[in-house]
Amino acid sequence: MATSPKLDAKIPDGPLESKWTKYRSTVPLVNPANKRNIEVIIIGTGLAGASAASTLAELGYKVKAFCFQDSARRAHSIAAQGGINAAKNYQNDGDSVYRLFYDTIKGGDYRAREANVYRLAEVSGNIIDQCVAAGVPFAREYGGLLSNRSFGGTQVQRTFYAAGQTGQQLLLGAYSGLQRQVGAGTVEMYTRHEMLDIVMIDDKCRGIIARNLVTGELERHFGHAVLLCTGGYGNVFYLSTNAMGSNVTAAWKAHRKGAFFGNPCFTQIHPTCIPVSGDHQSKLTLMSESLRNDGRIWVPKKQNDNRPADQIPEDERDYYLERRYPAFGNLVPRDIASRAAKERCDAGYGVGTSKMAVYLDYYAAYERYGKGEVNKRGIHNASHDQILELGKAVVKEKYGNLFDMYKQITGEDPYVVPMRIYPAVHYTMGGLWVDYNLMTTVPGLYALGEANFSDHGANRLGASALMQGLADGYFVIPYTIGAYLANEIRTKAISTDHPAFVQAEKEVKDRITKLLTIKGTKSPEAYHKELGKIMWDKCGMARNEQGLKEAIQEIRALKKEFWSNVKVMGDADEFNPELDKANRVADFIELGELMCLDALDRNESCGGHFREEYQTEEGEAKRDDEGYMYVSAWEYQGESAWELHREELNYENIKIAQRSYK
Amino acid sequence: MEGNMNLTLQVWRQKNSRTEGRMESYKLSGISEDMSFLEMFDVLNEQLIVEGKEPVAFDHDCREGICGACSMYINGRPHGPLQGVTTCQLHMRSFKDGDTIVVEPWRAQAFPVIKDLVTDRGSFDRIISAGGFISVNTGNAQDANSIPVPKENADASFMAAACIGCGACVAACKNASAMLFTSAKISQLALLPQGQAESAARAKKMIAQMDEEGFGACTNTGACAAECPKGISMENIARMNREYFAAEMGTKE
């Protein structure tokens, strides 16, 4: 298989270890006087967007940043709990750039690009330095130095964290950097604005059409380059751990205008979420993966066992991850832990009223930490209860906010009964296809962070999303954007009266008018729920050919119904969340079809993509490196029509192996 | 229908910032105690859409208590009756069958209503822009472990940094003061060695911006800390005042 001529990844020559250093030193520069005349539009203010906006503004570019939320600080990066990886080797446990690179490629089931991942590992240390300098209060040891913990899929302690609120602290750090530039007048901030199309002039992306969500007004904005930092599309499943507003719209508009979509079917199902409690459910809540460090996952050995957890004796419990994967135990990567939970529940061993849950038990951790405390304090003849109490106090300090959240949502006290968890949609490895410079197949249009496909292959390791978002924004794009902008210094700002802007705005306006005039009978929310059910049942944790083919037909029918029967309340010229939702759901429906198409093309199981036809006798994912060691990049060719382009993946520095955590 | 709670809701409806608002009453039935407060509002909105009425606009996003978007003033308290949670984390098991629940937007001059329960909290962003940062450009940083921070200070800084910027403190305050919000950011940075270089300017600028936005003064009532979903302590206000006085006196400490 050869790479499609339409896909030039622009990976620099030379040995892996020196690619980035050399490239960084030779990429064209834009001189400070010219930077002042170059305008960059950034959509989204999460870790990738906020860090890119502040950094590009510091360099002297004129930046406009947009977010649909009421403040840049509310982007969904804020909700990341567990931590951020970096190859600092502060714990002296054998970590290195190469190991982080290796773990990420292996964790991604050999479907990520070597050069990008190595660069990510290389800059990981700089991110921690930058965040600490900006005042991010990471967890520290008594000596005042930074603390680390371990995370799924790795055997070293390289994860930096701030209790269970790491994403919040990192985002607030990036946000304060962004607001500093807003205050300095170098970034113009547009909150409550949603990008509804990109504007193409002479085959280059030259701006956007955005809707002011307060007034409903459509606005035209010119930019020499546009950066999409718009996050993932997990909400295509309706229920996910994503925020309610997280959407694919900006990326999808770009896709329809020529940006190829990479690996759309690669979805991460996170193993430790609070189970669904009923049809009213609007979102799922994640319990940080860090809980697997100390918690043990189990189900009863007997099917349909209705006894409460504390009445099931130790020898009647099946610690199935420890049984199946002794080397990694409860710390296997997310895809494996999720599938193992589904397997047990489908086989009739699930717990709770829905039977679609497994236990995450902290009892052993209470005992272990309690004994440690007893020793530390020199308490002799401590009672078992006293040990448990001391252990619980230690756990509370480490995970208190997560335990509180669990109690709030379920009404059960996790210090008394084991938590119930079940996998849920969490992250999308797929996204817009980008080259080494993070540019999409549309010149001048970039995708950063979760919005691109580049670094996590078919499965992302825990604590790597925050790393990638900040790597792209702080340390990659500021250099790589020069490769394009150095040739744009003679391009004067283009008037937004240009016919391309007028036409793009008209298309957006027509669509809004159409949505508002259908005046059917079903709300956008109802369609979103229906789409979610199709996707979860047939393109979720496990897929098969028949189901995917059915799903495609069902989604097409749903799309037809949506466009003839959706009921959108309110008007175009006002604050109208129903209209915003309708716009987003319409794009999710189209994306859903492409995801199924992609899943159908990939006749193998890898990472987050599990095709039931392709598994080993033990039920593990069976990859097909001969046939599918490529990135799928889909080119939009009109309604329900796509052409597949393949980017071959070459592993020159890593030995491909069947992934084993046993 | 999933549950058996029947409720009466009194909700503030206001078309936009230019028109006057009013309370409207709605009946809801079949509410489950497992629903979150916002999921109960989803049910209300679906019901309104079926009836051909405009759904209630409200801010919400993450629905797990961290983004700070949700902001309902429930039965006279920001984020409702429970301590330490945001509106999205409040579950219907905190209410009982037959209850009447009154829901209003945040009320403060510096948070004008945009529509129904949605307010404009841009004033908070402007306070941060005035000085709520450390001026370190990307690439300036030294190795992260070259600046040890005593664990006690790091933990206290983290506690202050846990603020989600929801504005409950302002809504709870009879003076609509933003002292708790502003002091949390000032404290976070004042407790860290990295924040020292700019601490005097930071306190002055952020407080000046806070006043300019039209937030009220602090009279040490403490409603802000009592209602804060993230447990931000009033000690931060004391620390901010100390920072401010030191800055005004032109010396530190």
Interface residues (C-beta under 8 A of the other chain):
Chain A: S51 S54 T55 E58 Q69 D70 S71 A72 R73 R74 H76 I78 A79 K88 Y90 N126 I128 D129 Q130 C131 V132 A133 A134 G135 P137 F138 A139 R140 E141 Y142 G143 G144 L145 L146 A162 A163 Q165 G167 Q168 Q169 L172 Y175 S176 G177 Q179 R180 V182 G183 M189 T191 V214 T241 A243 M244 G245 S277 G278 D279 H280 Q281 S282 K283 T285 L286 D404 M405 Q408 I409 G411 Y474 F475 P478 S523 E525 A526 K567 M569 G570 E574 F575 P577 E578
Chain B: E2 K15 N16 S32 E33 D34 M35 S36 L38 E39 D42 V43 E46 I49 K53 E54 P55 A57 D59 H60 D61 C62 R63 E64 G65 I66 C67 G68 A69 G84 V85 Q89 H91 R93 I114 K115 V118 D120 R121 G122 F124 D125 R126 I128 S129 A130 G131 G132 F133 I134 S135 V136 N137 T138 G139 N140 A141 Q142 D143 A144 N145 I147 P148 V149 P150 K151 A154 D155 S157 F158 A161 A162 I164 G165 K185 Q188 L189 L192 Q194 G195
